Structures are given as structure tokens and as C-alpha cells.
């Protein structure tokens, strides 16, 4: 089993957020998917994560997946280029004012085009104002994310460039699962 380094980062104020220097080109937009389905969520997850062997959600049933993405405070923001999805960011907010960026990434063909900084900056902005879209949620006081040595080589640098600061680093042996396999498991 390879040793995997997991780095956890956070921001404690929206004032720490640094925008991307790039601008969203014509034909591109970032928008929230208000009525996300498990199928679309899994499509995004696999389209981005299969390259990086994301496999933690693959054993979930459709119902388990739906429960995660439809709970209060859960939001999916998609980067669209010329009508097609190009990447996404999934948020998990808590009523206590903490938001985790659970998943973030681009489709493989979109890497290296400057979209990562744009999507992360916009997604982090949406994390900071998540409480304005969810009744009973306290104002956000912390946004956090984790990345690991299996993720894209620019991931950690992108988080730091947007203003996230490291608060924990862990190393552990971890089995790497081939994320290109698996459909909906039996209930």
C-alpha cells in the first residue's frame, strides 16, 4: 500500500480569500445545481475523480448518495463551458457556520486552462455566503478542505493561492482503488 499524505486547510475569514487572476471566458459560467440528482452528482464525481482514484462514494447505494447531496447545507456548483460541464465543487455546510469543500475538481480535458483557480475562488465565495441560502444556519466562520498526495499536482498550490492555510498534515498507508470501476451497488 502506498503512503498517502492528507493535508487539511482552512480559512477563518472571507477577507482571507484571494481571487483568481484569470477571468471566466465567454461561454463559461459557474452555477448552483438546485435540484441535483444522484445520477448527475455521480457523473460529476466520476468524471473528475476517476483520474485521481476517488472511490469513497462508489460503494454507496443511490439512496445513500441522495441522502448526502440533498441534506440541508449541501450544494453543488458546476463550471459550464459552452453548455457542457467542465468541473464542479460540492459544499457541505453545517448550521453551526462551518462549511467543508467536500469535492472540487475539473474534468481531465479542462486541466491547465486556468479554470481551477476560478472555480475554487467562486466556490469558496459561495461557501462563505452559504448561510444566506439556508434557513436556520449561522453565519459562516470557517471554510475548510482537505487534499491528498493522490490528487492533482496543482491542488495544494491552488488552495494556498486562494488563501487557505494548512492546519493538519497526516500520513497513512492507504489502499488505492481503481475508481474507473463500479456502478450502483446492490441495496
N, C-alpha and C positions, 0 to 999 in steps of 0.2 A: 504494500500500500504506500502511495506517495505521501509525503508530508505536505500538508496544506496550511498556509498562513492566512488567517482571517483577520482583517483589520476593520475595526468599528470606528466610525467617525460621527461627529455631531456638530450642530450649530445651536447656539443658545439664544440668538437674536437674529431677526430678519436683517438687521443692519450689517451682519457678517456676510451676507450673500453678495457674491461678486458675479455680475452678469457675464455672459459670453461676449467676446469681442466681435463675433460673427453676427450677421443678421439673417433672419429667415428669408430665403429667396422666394420670388414669385412662384405661385403654385404649391406652396407649402403652408401648412397650418398645424397648430397643436390644439387639440380639443378633448374635452372630457367625454367619455362614453357613458351617458347617463343610464342606459338600460343594458349594461354589459351581460352577455350570456356566458355560460361556462365554455361553450364551443369557441367563441371569439377570444375569450381570455386564454384558453389553452392554445389556440392558434398563435397568439402573440407570444406566449411563454415559450412554445416550441420553436417558433421562427427565430426568436432572439437567442434563446438559451441552449438549443441543441448544439451549437458551436462550442459552448462553454461547459457542456455536460451538466446543465441544470436538470436535476432529476427528482428533487424533493417532493414535487407535487404530482409526479407521474403515477404513483400508486393510488391517488385519490379517486373516489367514485365521482360521478357527475354531481350528485347531491352534496358531497363534501366540498367539492370545488365551488359550487354555487353558494354554499353557506359562507365561505370565506369572502368571496368577491361581492356579496350583497349585504354584508353586515354593516351597520351604521359606521360611518367614517372611512369605509373602503371606497377608493376612487381609482379609476384607470384613465390615464391621459395618453392619447395617441398622437404621434407625429405622422402626418399625412404628406406625401409628396405626389403631386399630380394625380390625386384621387386614390392612391394606394397607401396602405400603412407602411411605415418605414422604421418604426421603433415605438417603444412605449415605456411608461413609468406607472407603477402601481403603488398607491399610498394606503397605509393603514393608520388611521387616526384614532386616538382614544379620547373619551370625554374629559380626561384629566389634562389635555393640552399637549400631548406628546404624539408626534407623527413619525412613523417609520416609512422610509422609502424601501418597500419590500423587494421590488424588482425594477430594474432600469436597464435599457439597452437598445441597440439598433439591430435591424436586420443586417446580415453579413454584407450585402452589396452596398449598404449605406455607410459603412465604416470609412473613416478618413476624409469625410466630406464636410466636417465641421458641425454636423448635426448633434453630436453628443453633448457638447457644451451648451448648445441652445436648448435642447430638450431637458437637460438636467437643471439649468437655470430656471426655465419656466415651470418645471415640475416642483422644484424647491419653493418657488414663489407660491404655487398652488398649495403646497404643504403648509406654508405659513398662514395662509388665509382659509384653510380647511374649515375652521370653526364657524366661519360665516355662512357655510352651506349646510351645517348640521345643527339642528336644534338641540340645545342642552349641552353642547360641547364648550369647554372653557377655551379662552384664547390660547393659541399655541405658544409654548415657551421653549420647546425643544424639537428639533428635527434631526433624525439620525438614520444611518445607513451602515451596512457592512458590505465589504467586498472581500474576495479571496484571491489567492495566487492562481486559481483556475480561471478567473475572469479575464476579460480583455486586458492587454498590456497598458492601455491608456486609462483604465478605470480609476485607479487610485489617484493618478495625477489630475484627472478631471474633477474628482470630488474635492481635492485640495484647492484646485484653481477656483472653484466656486465658493470657497470659504469654509469648507468643512474641516474640522480639526480631529486628529486621531485621539481616541480616549482608551482604546484597548487593542492589543495585538495578541493573538493566540496561535499556537502551532499544534497541529494534531495529525496523526496518521488518519487518512480518510480514503475509503474505497471510492474509486471513480466509476460511476455508472455510465454506460453508453446511453445518452439521452436521446438518441435518434430512434430508439425502440419504444414500444409501449403505446397502447391506446387506452380507452376507458377500461379499467379492471372490472371484474365482476363485483356486483354489490354485495 
